[in-house]
Amino acid sequence: MSKKLDRMKDQKEKAEQKLRYYQHQEKMLEHRISELTRKARTHRLCTRGGMLESFLICPGELTDNQVMELLKLSFRQQEVVLALAKMIHDLQEARNVPDPSG
């Protein structure tokens, strides 16, 4: 009976060790996902900010408020609103199309 109990305690300890190991792995992976998500967002913001600046005359001279006002004016234009709505609609439709390869 004592050997069986010792063996079960040993198995329990090994299982707890594995549990701690996998919990640590999970924490590391969650951190890595968070880091990659943040890097992807930063890259996207820099890329799109660069795109915006390529259309501005003397972008370094304008204040953040002035650029925001310009964007507000631009996105109120009916043509821009419709183009954006179409782009979003097309993206959503593309996501809902089942994969033909199965």
C-alpha positions in Angstrom: 0.0 0.0 0.0 2.8 2.4 0.9 4.6 1.8 -2.5 1.4 2.5 -4.3 0.9 5.7 -2.3 4.5 6.8 -3.0 4.1 6.1 -6.7 0.8 8.1 -6.8 2.5 11.0 -5.0 5.4 10.9 -7.4 3.0 10.9 -10.4 1.1 13.8 -8.8 4.4 15.8 -8.4 5.4 15.1 -12.0 1.9 16.2 -13.2 2.1 19.4 -11.2 5.6 20.0 -12.6 4.2 19.6 -16.2 1.3 21.8 -15.3 3.7 24.6 -14.1 5.8 24.2 -17.2 2.8 24.4 -19.6 1.4 27.4 -17.7 4.7 29.1 -18.1 4.8 28.3 -21.8 1.2 29.6 -22.2 2.2 32.9 -20.5 5.3 33.3 -22.7 3.2 32.6 -25.8 0.5 35.1 -24.8 3.2 37.7 -24.2 4.7 37.0 -27.7 1.3 37.3 -29.3 0.7 40.6 -27.6 4.2 41.8 -28.7 3.6 40.8 -32.3 0.2 42.4 -32.3 1.7 45.6 -31.0 4.5 45.5 -33.5 2.0 44.9 -36.4 -0.1 47.8 -35.2 2.9 50.1 -34.9 4.0 49.1 -38.4 0.5 49.7 -39.8 0.3 53.2 -38.1 3.7 54.2 -39.4 3.0 53.0 -42.9 -0.4 54.7 -43.1 1.0 57.9 -41.5 3.7 57.9 -44.2 1.0 57.5 -46.8 -0.9 60.5 -45.4 2.2 62.6 -45.2 3.0 61.9 -48.9 -0.2 63.8 -49.8 0.4 66.8 -47.5 2.4 69.9 -48.5 4.9 70.6 -45.8 3.6 68.0 -43.3 6.1 69.0 -40.7 4.6 72.5 -40.6 1.0 71.4 -39.9 -0.1 70.8 -36.3 -1.9 67.6 -35.3 -5.1 69.5 -35.0 -4.8 70.9 -38.5 -4.2 67.4 -39.9 -7.2 66.1 -38.0 -9.4 68.9 -39.4 -8.2 68.1 -42.9 -9.0 64.4 -42.4 -12.5 65.3 -41.0 -13.2 67.4 -44.1 -11.9 64.7 -46.4 -14.0 62.0 -44.9 -17.2 64.0 -45.0 -17.0 64.1 -48.8 -19.8 61.9 -50.2 -17.4 60.3 -52.7 -15.0 59.3 -49.9 -17.8 58.0 -47.7 -19.2 55.8 -50.6 -15.7 54.5 -51.5 -15.0 53.5 -47.9 -18.4 51.8 -47.5 -17.8 49.9 -50.8 -14.3 48.8 -49.6 -15.7 47.5 -46.3 -18.6 45.8 -48.0 -16.2 44.0 -50.5 -13.9 42.9 -47.6 -16.9 41.5 -45.7 -18.2 39.7 -48.8 -14.8 38.2 -49.5 -14.5 36.9 -45.9 -18.0 35.2 -46.2 -17.2 33.3 -49.4 -16.4 29.7 -48.6 -13.1 28.4 -49.7 -13.5 26.5 -53.0 -10.7 24.1 -52.2 -12.8 22.7 -49.4 
